[in-house]
Structure formats: structure tokens, C-alpha cells
Amino acid sequence: MKILAFGATNSKRSINKMLAFYAAQQIENAEINLIDLNDYEMPIYSEEREEEHGIHALAHHFFNNISEADLIIVSFAEYNGTYTAAYKNIFDWASRIDMKLFQNKPVLMLATSPGPGGAQSVLAAAIASAPYIAADVIGAISLENFYEHFDIDKGAVTHSAFNQALTHAFNTLGESAMRTSQ
């Protein structure tokens, strides 16, 4: 299985990127493509820029990463209750290739924050947008108080309810794959 994993932020110390990578590692024998949104920095999207220069090459690269994946794991950082500007800009550019950006692929949506909210507002927004962007959401899990529930040295979540929800989401993925093959 090929997994595309990323934190939906351009923070170099992203706790969401750590969480996405942890989740991806829970699938045995997976080929993990952990990307950094800093590698996809583009001018702020506008119709005029698209008309003048076409769709940015990095948007095509991001879209192709999704195309090549069997599963997408994205962990959303929350800035002021919504998506980060870095994620939203990449999304805006790549969605011009195809609005169904996630291409009906299974998507595990995660979110975390240092505080008790666990970035649930942005996670709710991502879930709500899923049908419009062709994301087959197999689970949506928030981890509150990241530094209390994530062992940085081991790179592991220590919160049992989160890990149970993660296992359930991956079991859903297996059931979905079995239904598709029948």
C-alpha cells in the first residue's frame, strides 16, 4: 500500500506532520510518502495568475502525489479556527487541475493542537468539504493536548482512545477494500 501523509501546515516543527507520520506507520509494509508543504510553496492563487502563467508546476506535483497514493493521511493544523494559508493555497492551485482533488481515494483526516480543542474546528470544516473534493473519509480523529499524548522521543501517541479510533479507521479501510474487490 502506498500512503501519502502530510501535516496541512508549513511549520517546520509541525506536530500535525508528526501525527500523520505516526498514523501512516501503523500500517504494516506500507510505502510512506511523507511530504512537507514547504516543498509546495507557490504564489497566492488568483484567477489572473492562472490565466497569465497556467497552473503552477508544484500544484501538478502535489496532485500527482495524490494520484499515486492508495491512502491519504492528512493532519490539519488549525490557525484561527480554519485551514492554514499554506494548505489552502496548495489546495486552491491543485483543485484547478480537478476539483475532485482527492480522486475518490480513502482519506484519514486527523487534527491536533497543543491545547484541549484538538483543532476540531478545522477538522469539522475538512469533513464538511470532503464530498466536494472526492475524499472518501475513512475516519476523522482529533488528538487534544498533543504534548501530553505524544511521546516525542518514541514518535508515538500514548492516548489509548486515539489509538483505538485509528485502529477502527484502518479496519474500515480494510472493509472498504474488500467491498471494492467483490
Contacts in CASP RR format, 6 or more apart in sequence:
PFRMAT RR
TARGET T0000
AUTHOR 0000-0000-0000
METHOD contacts of the structure
MODEL  1
MKILAFGATNSKRSINKMLAFYAAQQIENAEINLIDLNDYEMPIYSEERE
EEHGIHALAHHFFNNISEADLIIVSFAEYNGTYTAAYKNIFDWASRIDMK
LFQNKPVLMLATSPGPGGAQSVLAAAIASAPYIAADVIGAISLENFYEHF
DIDKGAVTHSAFNQALTHAFNTLGESAMRTSQ
1 27 0 8 1.000
1 29 0 8 1.000
1 30 0 8 1.000
1 31 0 8 1.000
1 70 0 8 1.000
1 71 0 8 1.000
2 30 0 8 1.000
2 31 0 8 1.000
2 33 0 8 1.000
2 68 0 8 1.000
2 69 0 8 1.000
2 70 0 8 1.000
2 71 0 8 1.000
3 24 0 8 1.000
3 27 0 8 1.000
3 30 0 8 1.000
3 31 0 8 1.000
3 32 0 8 1.000
3 33 0 8 1.000
3 69 0 8 1.000
3 70 0 8 1.000
3 71 0 8 1.000
3 72 0 8 1.000
3 73 0 8 1.000
4 33 0 8 1.000
4 35 0 8 1.000
4 65 0 8 1.000
4 66 0 8 1.000
4 68 0 8 1.000
4 69 0 8 1.000
4 71 0 8 1.000
4 72 0 8 1.000
4 73 0 8 1.000
5 20 0 8 1.000
5 21 0 8 1.000
5 23 0 8 1.000
5 24 0 8 1.000
5 32 0 8 1.000
5 33 0 8 1.000
5 34 0 8 1.000
5 35 0 8 1.000
5 72 0 8 1.000
5 73 0 8 1.000
5 74 0 8 1.000
6 17 0 8 1.000
6 20 0 8 1.000
6 34 0 8 1.000
6 35 0 8 1.000
6 36 0 8 1.000
6 37 0 8 1.000
6 73 0 8 1.000
6 74 0 8 1.000
6 75 0 8 1.000
7 14 0 8 1.000
7 16 0 8 1.000
7 17 0 8 1.000
7 19 0 8 1.000
7 20 0 8 1.000
7 37 0 8 1.000
7 74 0 8 1.000
7 75 0 8 1.000
7 76 0 8 1.000
7 77 0 8 1.000
7 87 0 8 1.000
8 16 0 8 1.000
8 37 0 8 1.000
8 74 0 8 1.000
8 75 0 8 1.000
8 76 0 8 1.000
8 77 0 8 1.000
8 83 0 8 1.000
8 84 0 8 1.000
8 86 0 8 1.000
8 87 0 8 1.000
9 16 0 8 1.000
9 17 0 8 1.000
9 37 0 8 1.000
9 77 0 8 1.000
9 79 0 8 1.000
9 84 0 8 1.000
9 86 0 8 1.000
9 87 0 8 1.000
10 37 0 8 1.000
10 38 0 8 1.000
10 41 0 8 1.000
10 84 0 8 1.000
10 86 0 8 1.000
11 17 0 8 1.000
11 77 0 8 1.000
12 38 0 8 1.000
14 77 0 8 1.000
15 77 0 8 1.000
15 112 0 8 1.000
15 113 0 8 1.000
15 114 0 8 1.000
15 146 0 8 1.000
15 147 0 8 1.000
15 150 0 8 1.000
16 75 0 8 1.000
16 76 0 8 1.000
16 77 0 8 1.000
16 110 0 8 1.000
16 111 0 8 1.000
16 112 0 8 1.000
16 119 0 8 1.000
17 34 0 8 1.000
17 36 0 8 1.000
17 75 0 8 1.000
18 150 0 8 1.000
18 152 0 8 1.000
18 155 0 8 1.000
19 75 0 8 1.000
19 110 0 8 1.000
19 112 0 8 1.000
19 143 0 8 1.000
19 146 0 8 1.000
19 150 0 8 1.000
19 157 0 8 1.000
20 34 0 8 1.000
20 73 0 8 1.000
20 74 0 8 1.000
20 75 0 8 1.000
20 110 0 8 1.000
21 32 0 8 1.000
21 34 0 8 1.000
22 150 0 8 1.000
22 155 0 8 1.000
22 156 0 8 1.000
22 157 0 8 1.000
23 73 0 8 1.000
23 75 0 8 1.000
23 108 0 8 1.000
23 110 0 8 1.000
23 166 0 8 1.000
24 30 0 8 1.000
24 32 0 8 1.000
24 34 0 8 1.000
24 73 0 8 1.000
25 32 0 8 1.000
26 166 0 8 1.000
26 167 0 8 1.000
26 170 0 8 1.000
27 71 0 8 1.000
27 170 0 8 1.000
30 71 0 8 1.000
33 65 0 8 1.000
33 68 0 8 1.000
33 69 0 8 1.000
35 62 0 8 1.000
35 65 0 8 1.000
37 86 0 8 1.000
37 87 0 8 1.000
37 90 0 8 1.000
38 86 0 8 1.000
39 58 0 8 1.000
40 58 0 8 1.000
40 59 0 8 1.000
40 61 0 8 1.000
40 62 0 8 1.000
40 90 0 8 1.000
41 58 0 8 1.000
41 86 0 8 1.000
42 56 0 8 1.000
42 58 0 8 1.000
42 59 0 8 1.000
42 89 0 8 1.000
42 90 0 8 1.000
42 93 0 8 1.000
43 49 0 8 1.000
43 56 0 8 1.000
44 89 0 8 1.000
45 89 0 8 1.000
45 92 0 8 1.000
45 93 0 8 1.000
45 96 0 8 1.000
50 96 0 8 1.000
55 93 0 8 1.000
55 96 0 8 1.000
55 97 0 8 1.000
56 93 0 8 1.000
58 90 0 8 1.000
58 93 0 8 1.000
59 90 0 8 1.000
59 93 0 8 1.000
59 94 0 8 1.000
59 96 0 8 1.000
59 97 0 8 1.000
60 94 0 8 1.000
60 97 0 8 1.000
62 90 0 8 1.000
62 93 0 8 1.000
62 94 0 8 1.000
63 94 0 8 1.000
63 97 0 8 1.000
63 98 0 8 1.000
63 101 0 8 1.000
66 72 0 8 1.000
66 94 0 8 1.000
66 101 0 8 1.000
66 102 0 8 1.000
66 103 0 8 1.000
66 105 0 8 1.000
67 103 0 8 1.000
69 105 0 8 1.000
70 105 0 8 1.000
70 106 0 8 1.000
71 105 0 8 1.000
71 106 0 8 1.000
71 107 0 8 1.000
71 108 0 8 1.000
71 173 0 8 1.000
72 102 0 8 1.000
72 105 0 8 1.000
72 106 0 8 1.000
72 107 0 8 1.000
72 108 0 8 1.000
72 135 0 8 1.000
73 107 0 8 1.000
73 108 0 8 1.000
73 110 0 8 1.000
74 107 0 8 1.000
74 108 0 8 1.000
74 109 0 8 1.000
74 110 0 8 1.000
74 126 0 8 1.000
75 109 0 8 1.000
75 110 0 8 1.000
75 111 0 8 1.000
75 112 0 8 1.000
76 83 0 8 1.000
76 87 0 8 1.000
76 109 0 8 1.000
76 110 0 8 1.000
76 111 0 8 1.000
76 119 0 8 1.000
76 122 0 8 1.000
76 123 0 8 1.000
76 126 0 8 1.000
77 84 0 8 1.000
77 87 0 8 1.000
77 111 0 8 1.000
77 113 0 8 1.000
77 119 0 8 1.000
77 122 0 8 1.000
78 111 0 8 1.000
78 113 0 8 1.000
78 118 0 8 1.000
78 119 0 8 1.000
78 121 0 8 1.000
78 122 0 8 1.000
78 123 0 8 1.000
79 85 0 8 1.000
81 119 0 8 1.000
81 121 0 8 1.000
81 122 0 8 1.000
82 121 0 8 1.000
82 122 0 8 1.000
82 125 0 8 1.000
83 91 0 8 1.000
83 122 0 8 1.000
83 125 0 8 1.000
83 126 0 8 1.000
91 101 0 8 1.000
94 101 0 8 1.000
95 101 0 8 1.000
95 133 0 8 1.000
99 132 0 8 1.000
99 133 0 8 1.000
99 134 0 8 1.000
100 133 0 8 1.000
100 134 0 8 1.000
101 133 0 8 1.000
101 134 0 8 1.000
101 135 0 8 1.000
102 130 0 8 1.000
102 133 0 8 1.000
102 134 0 8 1.000
102 135 0 8 1.000
102 136 0 8 1.000
103 134 0 8 1.000
104 134 0 8 1.000
104 136 0 8 1.000
105 134 0 8 1.000
105 135 0 8 1.000
105 136 0 8 1.000
106 136 0 8 1.000
106 137 0 8 1.000
106 138 0 8 1.000
106 173 0 8 1.000
106 176 0 8 1.000
107 130 0 8 1.000
107 135 0 8 1.000
107 136 0 8 1.000
107 137 0 8 1.000
107 138 0 8 1.000
108 137 0 8 1.000
108 138 0 8 1.000
108 139 0 8 1.000
108 140 0 8 1.000
108 141 0 8 1.000
108 166 0 8 1.000
108 169 0 8 1.000
108 170 0 8 1.000
108 173 0 8 1.000
109 123 0 8 1.000
109 126 0 8 1.000
109 127 0 8 1.000
109 130 0 8 1.000
109 135 0 8 1.000
109 137 0 8 1.000
109 139 0 8 1.000
109 140 0 8 1.000
109 141 0 8 1.000
110 123 0 8 1.000
110 140 0 8 1.000
110 141 0 8 1.000
110 142 0 8 1.000
110 143 0 8 1.000
111 118 0 8 1.000
111 119 0 8 1.000
111 120 0 8 1.000
111 122 0 8 1.000
111 123 0 8 1.000
111 126 0 8 1.000
111 141 0 8 1.000
111 142 0 8 1.000
111 143 0 8 1.000
112 118 0 8 1.000
112 119 0 8 1.000
112 142 0 8 1.000
112 143 0 8 1.000
112 144 0 8 1.000
112 146 0 8 1.000
112 150 0 8 1.000
113 119 0 8 1.000
113 144 0 8 1.000
113 146 0 8 1.000
114 145 0 8 1.000
114 146 0 8 1.000
114 147 0 8 1.000
115 144 0 8 1.000
115 145 0 8 1.000
115 146 0 8 1.000
116 144 0 8 1.000
116 145 0 8 1.000
117 142 0 8 1.000
117 144 0 8 1.000
118 142 0 8 1.000
118 143 0 8 1.000
118 144 0 8 1.000
118 145 0 8 1.000
118 146 0 8 1.000
119 142 0 8 1.000
120 142 0 8 1.000
123 140 0 8 1.000
123 142 0 8 1.000
126 140 0 8 1.000
127 137 0 8 1.000
127 140 0 8 1.000
129 135 0 8 1.000
130 136 0 8 1.000
130 137 0 8 1.000
136 176 0 8 1.000
138 169 0 8 1.000
138 170 0 8 1.000
138 172 0 8 1.000
138 173 0 8 1.000
138 176 0 8 1.000
139 165 0 8 1.000
139 168 0 8 1.000
139 169 0 8 1.000
139 172 0 8 1.000
141 162 0 8 1.000
141 165 0 8 1.000
141 166 0 8 1.000
141 169 0 8 1.000
143 149 0 8 1.000
143 150 0 8 1.000
143 157 0 8 1.000
143 159 0 8 1.000
143 162 0 8 1.000
149 157 0 8 1.000
149 158 0 8 1.000
149 159 0 8 1.000
149 162 0 8 1.000
150 156 0 8 1.000
150 157 0 8 1.000
150 158 0 8 1.000
150 159 0 8 1.000
151 157 0 8 1.000
151 158 0 8 1.000
157 163 0 8 1.000
157 166 0 8 1.000
END
